[in-house]
């Protein structure tokens, strides 16, 4: 049973003030909200749009009621997103929760009924999303809510784990009573990013956490207009005992109920459509240990300052990193290397966009977007054949294929063998190439070790060249390097 929230009698005056600020426009409709029967969700598809109605919007006769069950504001966003989601199939699901109207539930001592509705909505949304992501593994999600519905979503996404949030492409909040000034995400509307929701003014009653969105902020679109009594709440203005205070309450309520009248909701839908992500395109997702996958079809969101950092975590290894300015090369693809010692099997790999304030090292920036796929290690690492194992300058070094180049992201045309001085490093002291067959194999490469090198031995590496005249270079190194001792 959902907990009941009790309010001490000494807070009655304060509660009346909150109440009046929120509900004047709905006063004539003060009837209890019925419970709503569960509705079967649609079959698994490409994209599921989950709409959460505002206070009273799930019931006929209330402002904002829409037969979809999502409310007029959220339904407008859905239609706009659907129109812009080219090549994607988008279906809608209205969360069947109570969506209790503000009046009479917010009048002391009935605030408990409103809070029960909010708490039950969050619980029901959490339960639905956990089960949905289990059943529909390839489906992407968009969440959208107005007023109380926005608060339900706001609270839900802050407690759900990455198994669910990684599947959410966009989070649309309209008139959010939990809006936090300066929060992560796109703070849209005329109120700017300083607007503070009503729930944060009275956390002892609303149970608002006041936490930032953090990692999921890049997917948040929060719309709030100036003087909206719910998301841009201003307690100092709302004195029901004065005519100015009453006018401010009425004006704020009108702002809150007016989003459906302008173009902002259609714009929200278009912005949400732009955030829809498809699965990563991964070239060479399997191979011998040490192979490299090339992942495309992802983009790191822009940040207002600093750099975007892509952290790649391949099978059986710690994160590897690369850097670039926002909207630079990372939208083209990322190399994700498996460990040379990775055991055969299927492993989870991740491409994670993080914000970094330093272009040369990772600074612990927050995650902006994460993309996952699987890498399959088929057998242990391929080994280059090198003869002799110890050599002197002037000798011929023979390097042989130890497992084949394979196809990544397209079949390689040539293999390039490079020999470096083991102590000095730098540029190769000698290089050679060999053609790669359709089967990915190549014949031995013979190189004469030059004089003046190799006092401490040589380091030998092989690169499979798969360039096609376009960026990025699609070459890769499936082989771990081999050291030749000084003879």
N, C-alpha and C positions, 0 to 999 in steps of 0.2 A: 504494500500500500504506500502511496506517495506521502511524504511527510507534510504535515500542516504547519504553516508558518504563523506563529502567534505574535501579535503586536501589543506592546504594553499600552494601557489606556493613556499614559502620560504623553504618548506620541500622537494622540488623535489629531491635534491641530496640524502637526506636520504632515500627517497622512492626508488630511483633507486638502492641503495645499498641493501635494503631489497629484492627488486625484483630479482636482480641478484643472491642473495644468495639462493633464493627459486626455481628458474625456469630454469636454464641453460639447464638442460637435456630435457626440454619440448619445447625449442625455435622453433624447426622446425614444431611444431604442433599447432601453434598459430592461432586457429580459434574459433569463438564464440561457447559457449555451448548452445544447445537448451534446452527449458523447457521440463520437463518430465511429461507425463500424469500419473494420479493416477492409481495404480494397486490394484486390490481387494486383501485384505489380505486373508490368508488361514482361514479355519474354526477353531473354538476354539479347542485346543488340550492340550497335556500334557505340552510341552515346546515350546515356540516360540523364535526363533533366529532372532533378528532384526539386519540386516547388513546395515551399512552406508558407502558408497563408498568414496574414496579419490578424490582429485581434478581431474576432467576430466575423471575419471574411469567409469562413467555411459555412455560414448559415444564411439561408435566404432571408432577404429583407434588410440585411446589414449593408452599410456602405462598403463597397469593394467586393461584394460577393460575386463570384464567378462560378459557373457550372462546372468548371474544371476542378474546383476544389482548391486551387492554388491562390486565389485572389486575383483581382484585376491587374494589379501592378506586376506580379510575377508572371501572369499569363502573357502580358505584353512583352516582357523580356524573352519569354520562351519563343513566341512567334518570330521575334526579330532574330534570335539566335538561329532558329531553324531555317530562316530564309538565307542567312549568311554562311551556314555550314555546308559549303559546296562539297559534294562528293561524300558527305557523311550523313548517316541516318540517325536522326535525333527523335527519341520518344520521351514523353512526359509522364511523371508520376507525382501525384499530390500526396504529401505525407498526411495520413488520416489521424490528426491529433485534435484535441479539444478546441484550440485557438480561442480561448475564453475571451469574450468582449471585455473592454476596460470597465464599463459600467454594467452591473453594480459591483463587480468583483473587487475593484480597487477602493471602494468606500470602506473605511474602517468599521468593523473588523474583518471584512471580506477579502482583504488582500491575499489571504491564504489560498483562495480559489484561483486567483490569477497566477500565483506562484506555482500552484499545483499543475496548472496548464502548461506553464513554461518548463517546469521540471519534467513533466511527462512527455512533452514534445521532444526535449533533448534525449531522454531515455529512448523514446520510440525511434528517433532518427539514428541514434547510435546502433540500436539493435538491427534496424533495417540495413544500414550501410555495411555492418560487419557480415551479415548474412549474404547481402547482394554481391559483395566482392569475393566471397567464397564460391558462390554459384556461377558468377559471370566473370571469368578470369580475364577476358580480353576487352571488357567494356570500360569505357571512360565515363566519368561522372562530372556533372555540373550541378552545383547547389545554388538555389536562389530563394531569398525570403524577404518579406516586408514586415517592418515593425516588430511585433512579437516573434514572427517567423524568422526575421533576421537575427534576433537574439538567440533563438533556438539553434540556428546554424553556427553562429559565432561561438557559442559555448561547446557545441559538439566537436567542431574541428580542432579545438584546443585540447581535447582529451583523447581523441582517437589516435591510434598508432599509425606508423608509416605504412603498414599493410593496407590501410584504407586511404590515407591522405595522398599516397603516391599515385592513386588512381583518379584523384580529383584534379581536373584541369582548370576550373574556374569556380570562384565563390562570389556570388553576387548578393550584396547586402543593401537594402533600401530602407532609409530611415531607421538605422540600427540603434536601439536603446543602449547598447553596450559599446558604442563607438568610443575609442580611446584617442585622445589628441596625439598626433604625430605617430600613429601606429604604422606598422609595416603594411605595404600594399598601396594601391592607387586610391587616394582619398579624393573622390570626385564631388561635384556640386558646388554651389555658391557659398557654403559654410566654410570651405577650406579645410586644412588639416588640423585646425585648433578646436574644432567642434567636440563637445563632450556629451555623451549620451546620458539620459536620465538615470539609467541604472548605476552609473558611476558616482552620481551625486548622493545616492542613498543605498550604499552597498549593504547596510545592515538589513534592509528589506529585500533588495533585489538579488543578493548573493552574487553580484558581478565580481569577477576575479580581478579585472584591471590588468591582465597580462597581455603582452604584445603577441601578435600572430607569429612572429619569428619566421621559421623556415617556410611556412606556407603563405607568407605575405605576398609573394610574387604572383599568387593566383587570386588575390582578393581585389574585388572592385566594390568599393563602398561609396554609395551615393547619399549625400546629405545636403539639403539646402539651408540657407541662412534663416535662422529663427525657427527652424523645425522644432516643435516642442518636445519631440522624443529624442532625436539624435543631436540637436544643438540646444540642449536644455539650459535655461538660464533662471535659476530659482529666484534671483533678486528681482526679477521683473514680474513674477507671478504672485501678486497679492490679491486674493479674491475679495478683499474688503475695500479695495479702491477701484474706481472706474478704469484707471490706467492699467491696473493689474489684470482686470477682467478682459480688457481689450487685447492685452498682450497674449493672454491665454487663448482667446478666440483666434487671433491672428496666427499664433504658432500652430494651432490645431489645423487651421485651413492650409497652411504650408505643408503640414504632414500628409494631408489627404489629397494634395494636388499633383503628385508626381505623375499620375496617369494622364494628365491633361497636356503635357508638353512632350518634346522629342527625346528627353533624357533617357527614358526606359528603352526606347529603340536603340539608342546609342550604346547603352549598357549591353544589350543583346549582341550587338555587332562586336563590341570589345570582348565579350565572353567567347564568341565564335572564333575570334582570332587566337584565343588561348588553347583551342582544342589541339590535342597532341595525338598523333598516330603512333603506332609502335615504331621503335627504332629500326632502321634498315641496317642490318649487320652483315658485312661481308666476312667470309671465313669465320663462322661461329664455332668451328671445331677444327681440331688438328692435333699434332703431336705437342707434348709439353714444351712451352717456350714460344708457341705461335702467338701471333698478334691479330686481334680482330680490328676491323675498321668500322666504326659506327657513324651513321649519318642521320639526317632528318631530326635534328634537335637544335634548339636555339636557346642561348642563355638570355634571360631578361636583362634589360639595361638597368644600370644602377645610376643614381644621381651623381655619385662621385666614386673615385677609386676604380679598380680593375675587376674584370670577371676572371675567375680562376676555374679551370676545369680539372676536377680530381677524378682520375680513372682508377677503378679497383678491379683488376683482372683476377682470374681464377688463381687462388692460392698465393696471393701476394699482397703486400701493403700498398697503400695508395701511391700512385705516380701522379705528377702534376704538370700542368702547362698553363701559360698565362696569355692574355690578350686584352686589348681594349674591348668594351662592350660592342656587340654587333660586328666583331672582327671575324677571324678565321674559324672560331669555334662553331659557327652556324654551319660550317661545311663538313665537319666530321672530327672524330677523335680516335686515336689509336689506343687500344686497350690490350695490354700485354699479359699473357699468362706467365706464371712462374716457371722457370726452367725445371723446377723440382715438383711441379703440381702433379698430384696423383690422378690417374685416369678416372673419369667420372664427369658429372655435370655440375658446374659451379655457377654461382650468381655473380654477375659483373655489373658495375655501376658507372654511369657518367653523371657526375654531380657538379652543377654550376654553383660556385660560391663567390661571394663578394670579398675582394681583398684590397687592402689599401696600399699594398706594395707590389709593384710589377715584377719583383725578383724573388719573392718568397711568400709562402702562405702565412697569412696573418690571422687565421681563425675566424674569417668572415662567415656570416650566416648563409645557409643553403638557400639558393634562389629557385632551383628546380633540380629534380633528380630523375634519371632515366635508367631503367634496369633491363637487362637481358641475360641470357644464359650462354656460357661457353662450355663446350664439351671437349675435354682432354681425352683423346682416343688412346694414345700410347705414351710411353715415356719419351723424354726429349731426344731429338735427332742429334747425332754427334758428327762433327766434321772429321773426316779421315785426314791425318797429316803425317807425312813421312819425308825425312826422318824425324824422330821425336826430339833430337838434339842436332844442331847444325852449326856451320861456320859460314861467314861471308864468302860468297862465290859458289856455294853449293846450290843445287836445284831443290826446291821445296815442292812436293807434290801434295795437292789438296784435292780430296775426293768427296763426292756427295754422300751425306750420311743419312738421308731420309727423304729428300725431295723438297722442292719449293711449294708444290701445291698451288691452289688458285686462291688468291687473296689480293684485292677484291676481284681481280681478274687474273687469269693465268700469266705467270711471269714470262718475259721474253728472254731475259739474260740473267746470269748470276755474276756478281762482281765480288772477287776475292781481294781483300786488302790485308797487307802485312804492316804492322806498326812496330817501331822500336819499343820494347817492353818498358824501358826506363824513361825515354824522352817523350813518348806518345806523339801528339801532334799529327801532322799529315802522314799518310802511308809512305813507307820507304819503297814499296813496290806494289803494283796492282795488276790484276789480270781478269779476263772475263771468259765466259763460256755460254753458248746458247742453251736454253732450257727447252726440253721436249714437251709435247702436248701432255705427257704423263707427269710433268713436273720434275723430271730427272735431268741431270747434267753430267758431262764427262769431266775427267780430271783436269785441273788447272795446274800448270807447272810454272813456277816463278824462281828466278835466280836472285838469291839474297845479296844485296849490294854491299860493297866494302864500306867500312866506317859506321856500321850499324850492328846492333845485336850484342853489345857487350854484356847485357843482362838478359839476352834472349829476345824473342819476338812474340807479338800477339797477333793471331790470325782470326779474321772474321769474314763472313760471307753474307752478302745482301742480294736478295731476289728482286730484280728490277721489274716493275710492272707499270711503268709510266705510260701514259697515253696522250701526252701533250697538254693535259689539263691539270689544274691545281685542285686539291693537294697532290703531291707526289705519292703514288700508291705503292711504293717500295716497302719492303719489310725484311726483317732478319729472323728467320725461324730457327737459326742455329746459335747456341751459346758459343762464345769465343773460345779459342784453344791457344795455349801457350806452348811455344817451342823453345826449349832450353838452348843456351849457348853451348856449342860443342867444343 
